[in-house]
Amino acid sequence: MRAQKFRQAAFVYLHVAVLYEATAFVMWRAGLIPSRFGPPVMWLVIGGAVGLAIFAALLRWQNPWLARVLWGINVLRLPAMIDNAFFDDQAAAPPALYVIAIVVIVINAWMLARAGWDL
């Protein structure tokens, strides 16, 4: 049962990482990602590597503390997404993008919570 929860959390996280990478790529192509912190391609590669590493760590080690920390990081994303979706008229992307991100973050947090706390 525990292995199944971690496997589900890992694959949901992998899909979230793919979604974020695709979004970042499209935003880069549209000129919405600043290059003041380095070339966006470098950050796309780093983001992909981090996403794959976290997927592998969840799948292999099944550490509840890793799932809990990732849950916390995911939940910390919500205020910015809510602000951009509902309150910020100057957001970089359409509000629908942020609404979808909220749904994805909540699903990801749910799976990580199952793996991290429902042992």
N, C-alpha and C positions, 0 to 999 in steps of 0.2 A: 504494500500500500504506500509506504513512504517513497520507494523508488518511483512509483507511478506518479506521485505528486511532483517530485523533483523533475522527472522527465517532462511532464506537462508544463511546468514552470519554465524549464529550459527552452522548450520549443516555442512557447509563447514569447519568451524574451527574444529568441532568434527572429521571430517574425516582426517584433517591434523594432529590432535593430535594422532589419531589411527595410521596413517602412521609413525609419528615420534617415537611413542612407539614401533611399530614393527621393525623399523630400528634400534633403540637403543638396542632392545632385540637381534636381529641378530648380531649386532656388538659386544655386550657383549659376546654372545656365541662364537664368533670368536676371542675373546681376544683383541679386539680393543679399549675397554673402560678402561682407567686407573682407579685404585682404590685409588689414593692418596687423593681424596676428600670424601672418604667413600665408602661403598659397593655399587656397581652398582645397585643391586636390590632395595636399598633404593631410589635411584634417579629415577628408573623406576616407583616406587610407587608414589613418589612425582610428577613426570611429568604427570602421569595419573590423579592424583587428581587435579593438576592445570588445565589440559586440560578440565576435566569435570566441574570444577568450572567456567572457562571462558565460556564454552558452556552454562551453566545454566544462567550465568549473562547476556550474550547476548540475550538469549531467553526470560528471565523474565523481565529484567529492560529496555531493548532497549534504552540504554544511548548512544547518539552519541559520547560523549567524550571517552567512553570505546572503541568503534569501531575505533576511530581516533588514540588512543594510541596504540591499537593492530596493526593497519595498520602501524604505525611508527616502531614498533618493528619488524614486518615482513619485512619491506623494509630494515631495518638495517642488516638483514641476507644475503641480496643479494650479497654484495661485496665478502664475504668469499666464498659463493657458486660459484660465477663466477671465482674467483681465483682458487679454487680447480678443477673446471670443465675444465678450458681452459689453465691455466698457471702453475699450480703446478704439477711437475712430481712426487713429493713425497707425494701426498695426501693419506690419510688413506684408502680411498675406491676408487673404479673405477670411472672414470669421468662421466659415465652414471648416477650414483647415484646423483651426484651434478646437472646434467642437469635436471633430473626429479624433484629434489628439487626446482630448479629455476622455473620450470613450476608451481609446486604446490604453491610456495610462491606467484607468480604473480596472480594466480587464487584466492587465499585466500585474498590477498591485494585488488583485484578488488571487491570482495564481501563485505569486510569490508569498503571500500570506498563508495560503494553504500549505505550501512547502515549509515555510519557516516556523509556523506556530502550531499547525494541526498535525502533530507527529503522532 
